[in-house]
């Protein structure tokens, strides 16, 4: 799980995402079945930083834990 979080942080830091939006997502409470990580991955998908295949693979990895 630690490696996945590092990968997500790397993707966010190297994206063209809005830092305010990213911080707002991190501050939102996680409400099952939607995790904070899932919201961040969806954001990266929505701004075109990751593909749908990357989104589903990473999302699956987070849900395994």
C-alpha positions as CSV (number, residue, x, y, z in Angstrom):
1,X,0.0,0.0,0.0
2,X,2.9,2.3,0.8
3,X,4.3,1.9,-2.8
4,X,0.9,2.6,-4.3
5,X,0.5,5.9,-2.3
6,X,4.0,6.9,-3.4
7,X,3.0,6.2,-7.0
8,X,-0.1,8.3,-6.6
9,X,1.8,11.1,-5.0
10,X,4.3,11.0,-7.9
11,X,1.5,11.1,-10.5
12,X,-0.1,14.1,-8.7
13,X,3.1,16.1,-8.3
14,X,4.0,15.6,-12.0
15,X,0.5,16.3,-13.4
16,X,-0.9,19.5,-14.6
17,X,-3.6,19.3,-12.0
18,X,-4.8,22.2,-9.9
19,X,-3.1,22.0,-6.5
20,X,-6.2,23.5,-4.8
21,X,-8.5,20.8,-6.3
22,X,-6.1,18.1,-5.2
23,X,-5.9,19.5,-1.7
24,X,-9.7,19.8,-1.5
25,X,-10.1,16.1,-2.5
26,X,-7.5,15.1,0.1
27,X,-9.5,17.0,2.8
28,X,-12.9,15.5,1.9
29,X,-14.0,12.6,4.1
30,X,-13.8,9.2,2.4
31,X,-17.3,7.8,2.2
32,X,-17.6,4.1,1.3
33,X,-17.2,2.8,-1.3
34,X,-15.3,5.9,-2.6
35,X,-11.9,6.3,-1.1
36,X,-9.7,9.4,-1.2
37,X,-7.3,7.5,-3.5
38,X,-10.2,6.6,-5.8
39,X,-11.2,10.3,-6.0
40,X,-7.7,11.4,-6.8
41,X,-7.3,8.7,-9.5
42,X,-10.7,9.8,-11.0
43,X,-9.4,13.4,-11.0
44,X,-6.2,12.4,-12.8
45,X,-8.3,10.5,-15.3
46,X,-10.6,13.5,-15.9
47,X,-7.7,15.8,-16.7
48,X,-6.1,13.3,-19.0
49,X,-3.1,12.6,-16.9
50,X,-3.8,8.8,-16.9
51,X,-5.6,6.5,-19.3
52,X,-8.7,4.6,-18.4
53,X,-6.6,1.4,-18.3
54,X,-4.2,3.0,-15.9
55,X,-7.1,4.2,-13.8
56,X,-8.7,0.8,-13.5
57,X,-5.4,-1.0,-12.8
58,X,-4.4,1.4,-10.1
59,X,-7.9,1.6,-8.6
60,X,-8.0,-2.2,-8.5
61,X,-4.7,-2.3,-6.7
62,X,-5.9,0.2,-4.0
63,X,-9.1,-1.9,-3.5
64,X,-7.1,-5.0,-2.9
65,X,-5.8,-3.6,0.3
